[in-house]
Amino acid sequence: MILKLQSEGVPVDRYQMNSHPQAFLNNAEVMRLVREKQMAALPITVVRGPRQIGKTTLLNQIIDDLLTQGVAPKRIFRVQFDELPELEKVAQPILDLAWWYGDNILGKSFHQAAKDGEQALLFLNEVQNLPAWAPQLKNLVDQHPVRVVVTGSPTTLVKQPSTSATRRAPRPWTA
C-alpha cells in the first residue's frame, strides 16, 4: 500500500524497525529527525516492523517529545486501531475519526488550524487492521494539510510495487 500511495504521487517515507528497538527509543537524534525533518517535510510517515519491536513505544515517545517541545496537546490525535474492533463496521474510520477530531478537539477545520499555525498531527497505530486504510489516508492528506504517522506490520503495509513508477523511493530506517 505504501508503494501504491507513492505511485499516486503522495509523498510517503517508511522506516523499518529491525531487531534493535533501543537504537530508536530514548534517542534524541531520532526524535529530532522525526520532529524537525520527517514530519515537517512529508504528509505521511510510516513506521513498520515485526510485532513487539517497539513501534508503539516509539510513537508514544514521538508524541511525548512533541509535547515537551511545546506542541499544544489538542494538535495531537492518536488512535490505536488494534483495540477498536468495532471500527471494522465503519465504512471510513480514518476519515470519520479525523473529522470528529477536527470538529470536537481542534474546534476548526484542518485548513484553518494550519493557517493558524496549529497543524494537526495524527498518529495511527496498527493501521493495517483496517480494511481500505490506504485510500482513506490518501484522501485525508490530499484534501487536508495534516501530518500523519502510521505504524503497522510490514507484510500488510507494503505490497508488491504497482506497474507505475514511484515518485520517491522509500528510505528504510533500520537499527
N, C-alpha and C positions, 0 to 999 in steps of 0.2 A: 504494500500500500504506500509506503514511503516513496518508492520509485514511481508509482502511478501519480502521486501528488507532484513529484518533481517533474515528471514528463508533461504535466499540465501547467507547468510554469510557476508552481507555488514553491518559493524558496524554503527548503527544509534541510536541516542538518541532523544527522543521527550520531549517537555516541554509543559505543558498545562497552559495557562494563564486563570485565572478564573475572578472573579468579581472585583479584586483589582489591576488594572494595575500599580498604583503608587508604589506597592511593588517592581516592576521591574524598572520602569522608574526613572532616576536620582539616581540610587542605585550603588555606586561604587563597592560594593562587587559583584553584579550581573555582572557588566561589567568585573571585574577581572576574575570571574569564566568563563564567555563566552570566553574571550580572552586567558587566560592562561591555562585553563583546557580543556574546551569543544572543542574549535576549534583546539587546538594542538593535541588532542587525537583521534578524530573521523573525518572521511571524511565528514559525513553528520550530521547536527543538524537540527531538525525540531521544530519550534515553532508554536504551534497551539492554537486556542482559538476562542470564538464566535466573530462575527462581532463587530467592534468598540471597542474592548477591549484594543488596544494599540500595536498590533503585529508589524504594520508598524513603529510606533514610536520607539519601542524597536529596530527594525532592523536599523533604522536611527541612533539611539544612539550608537549602537554597532559600526557602521561604523565611527561615529564621534570620539568614544573612540579610535578606531584603528588608526585613523589619528592623534589624539592627542598624542598617544604613539609612533608616528614616522613611522608608516607603510606608505610606498610610495603609493600615490593615484593610480598609474597605476596598483597596485596589487589588487585593489578592483573593482569588477564589479557587479552592481546592476541592476536587471530588474524587472519592475512592470508589471506582466502578466495580471492583470485585465484592464490595459489601452492599451493593444495591441491586439485587437480582430483579426487583420489580421494575427496574428501568428497561428490561428486555421487552416489556409490553408497550413501551412508549415509542412512537414512530421515529422521533428525532430527539433523543435525550440530550445530546450535547447542545443542540441549538435551544431546546426548551429551557434547560438549566442556565445557559448563558443569558438568555433573555430575562429569565426570572432574576438572576443576579443583577443584571443591569437595572431593572425596574425597582428591585427591593433593597439592594445593598448600595450600589452606586447612586441610585436615585436619579439617573440620567442616562442618555444613550451612550453607547461606546464612543461615538464620534464626538459628542460634547465632552465626555471625560477626557479624551485625548487632547482636544482643543484646550481644555482647562489644565493640561499638564498632569492628568491623573489617569494615564493609560491603564486599562485593565490588564492584569496578569493572571492567566488561567492555568492551573496545574491539574492535569487529568491523569490520574494514576490507574494503571491496568486498563487502559482504554480498549485493548483488544477483546475485552469481554462484551463489547457492544457490537451488534451487527451494523454494518454500513457506517462505521465511525469515520472513515476517511472522507467520504463526500460531505458529511456534516462539518468536519474540521475545515475542509477546503472552502465551503460556503462561508463559514464563520470568518476566516481570515481574509477571504476575498472581499467580503462586504463590510467588514468592521476593522478598525485599527486597534487590534488586540495583539498581545503576545501570548503564546501558548506553549507550555512544556508538557509533553505526554510521555508516559512510561508504558512499557509492556514487554512481553516476551518476543524474542527475535523471530521465532517461526511464524507468528501471526502478524507482526508489524511489517515485515518485509517479504514480499513475494518476488517471483521472477520478474525481471525487468520487462516492460512492455516494448513494443516494437518502436515506439517513438523515443528519440534520444532524450536523455535527461538534461535539464538546463544546467544543473550543478551536480557534480559528482559528490556523493556522500563522503564525509571525512570521518573515519572511525575514531572513536575516543576509547582507547584501551589503556588498561593499567599496566 
